[in-house]
C-alpha cells in the first residue's frame, strides 16, 4: 500500500501560480506513476494531469494544457504540479494519486480506475 501526502494548496488571485507536491511512502516500488485529479463543488472528480514513473510520459486535460506542468522525482518518490495563470474555474480540491494498475498501450490512463492510492486532498482557491 502506498500512502500519499499532498501540500502546496492555498488561495491566489487569477493569473497567479501555485505548486502542489505529493510524496509517496510505504510500498513505493508498487506504483507506475502519479496523477493529479480535482473535484470542484457539485462536480465529479476529473483527471488534471498524470505522469508515468519510468518514462515520464505525461497527459494533461485540455483545460490546463499550457498552464500546468507535472513532474516527478523518483528518488524522492515525489510528484509536483506547477500551476500557472490560474483561473477561477481551477478552484477545486486537488488530489494526488498513485497509479497501481497497468494500462494497455494506447489507453487513456489518466483515469481514476488506474489509481488505487489517494491523498487527502488540498484546496486550491482562485478568486479576486
C-alpha positions in Angstrom: 0.0 0.0 0.0 1.2 3.5 -0.9 0.5 6.5 1.3 0.4 9.9 -0.2 0.7 13.3 1.4 -0.1 16.5 -0.6 1.0 20.0 0.2 1.0 23.4 -1.5 -2.6 24.4 -1.9 -3.9 27.8 -1.0 -5.7 30.9 -2.3 -4.4 33.0 -5.1 -5.7 35.7 -7.4 -6.5 35.0 -11.1 -3.3 34.9 -13.0 -1.3 33.7 -10.0 0.7 30.5 -9.5 0.9 27.6 -7.1 2.9 24.4 -6.9 1.5 21.3 -5.4 3.7 18.5 -4.1 2.8 14.9 -3.4 5.2 12.5 -1.6 4.6 8.7 -1.5 5.7 6.4 1.3 5.1 2.7 2.1 5.2 0.3 -0.8 6.9 2.8 -3.1 8.0 0.1 -5.5 4.5 -0.8 -6.4 3.2 2.2 -8.4 3.5 3.0 -12.0 3.0 6.8 -11.9 1.4 9.7 -10.3 -1.8 11.6 -11.1 -3.4 14.8 -10.1 -7.2 14.9 -10.0 -9.5 17.7 -8.9 -13.1 18.0 -7.7 -15.0 21.3 -7.8 -18.1 21.8 -5.6 -21.0 19.9 -7.1 -18.9 18.3 -9.8 -17.3 14.9 -10.3 -13.6 14.3 -9.8 -11.7 14.6 -13.0 -8.1 14.0 -14.1 -5.9 17.0 -14.4 -2.5 15.6 -15.3 -0.7 12.3 -14.9 2.9 11.2 -15.3 4.4 7.7 -15.7 7.1 6.7 -13.2 9.6 5.1 -15.6 9.4 7.1 -18.8 8.0 10.3 -17.5 5.2 10.3 -20.1 2.6 12.9 -19.4 -1.1 13.5 -20.0 -2.9 16.8 -19.5 -6.5 17.7 -19.5 -7.3 20.2 -22.3 -8.4 22.8 -19.8 -4.9 23.0 -18.2 -2.6 22.5 -21.2 -0.1 25.2 -21.5 -0.7 26.4 -17.9 0.1 23.4 -15.7 3.2 21.3 -15.7 3.5 17.9 -14.0 6.9 16.4 -13.0 8.3 13.7 -10.7 11.4 13.0 -8.7 11.7 9.2 -8.5 14.5 9.4 -6.0 12.2 11.3 -3.6 9.0 9.5 -4.6 7.5 12.9 -5.1 5.3 14.4 -7.8 4.8 18.1 -8.5 2.1 20.1 -10.2 3.2 23.6 -11.2 0.1 25.7 -11.9 0.5 29.0 -13.7 -2.0 31.6 -14.9 -4.6 30.2 -12.6 -8.3 30.9 -13.3 -11.4 30.9 -11.1 -12.5 27.7 -12.7 -9.4 26.0 -11.4 -10.9 26.2 -7.9 -11.2 22.7 -6.5 -9.9 20.2 -4.1 -6.8 18.7 -5.7 -6.0 15.0 -5.0 -2.8 13.2 -5.7 -3.0 9.6 -6.6 -0.6 6.7 -7.3 -1.2 4.5 -10.3 -1.5 1.0 -9.2 -3.0 -0.7 -12.3 -1.1 -1.1 -15.5 -2.8 0.3 -18.6 -2.7 -1.2 -22.1 -0.9 0.7 -24.8 -3.0 3.4 -26.3 -5.3 3.6 -23.2 -6.0 6.9 -21.6 -4.5 6.0 -18.3 -5.2 9.3 -16.6 -8.4 7.9 -15.2 -9.4 7.1 -11.6 -9.7 3.4 -12.4 -5.9 3.0 -12.7 -5.2 4.8 -9.4 -5.6 2.8 -6.2 -4.0 5.1 -3.6 -5.1 8.6 -2.9 -4.0 11.5 -0.8 -6.3 13.5 1.5 -6.6 16.4 -0.9 -5.6 20.0 -0.8 -7.8 23.0 -1.5 -6.9 25.5 -4.3 -9.0 28.6 -4.5 -8.6 31.2 -7.3 -10.5 34.4 -6.6 -10.1 38.1 -6.8 
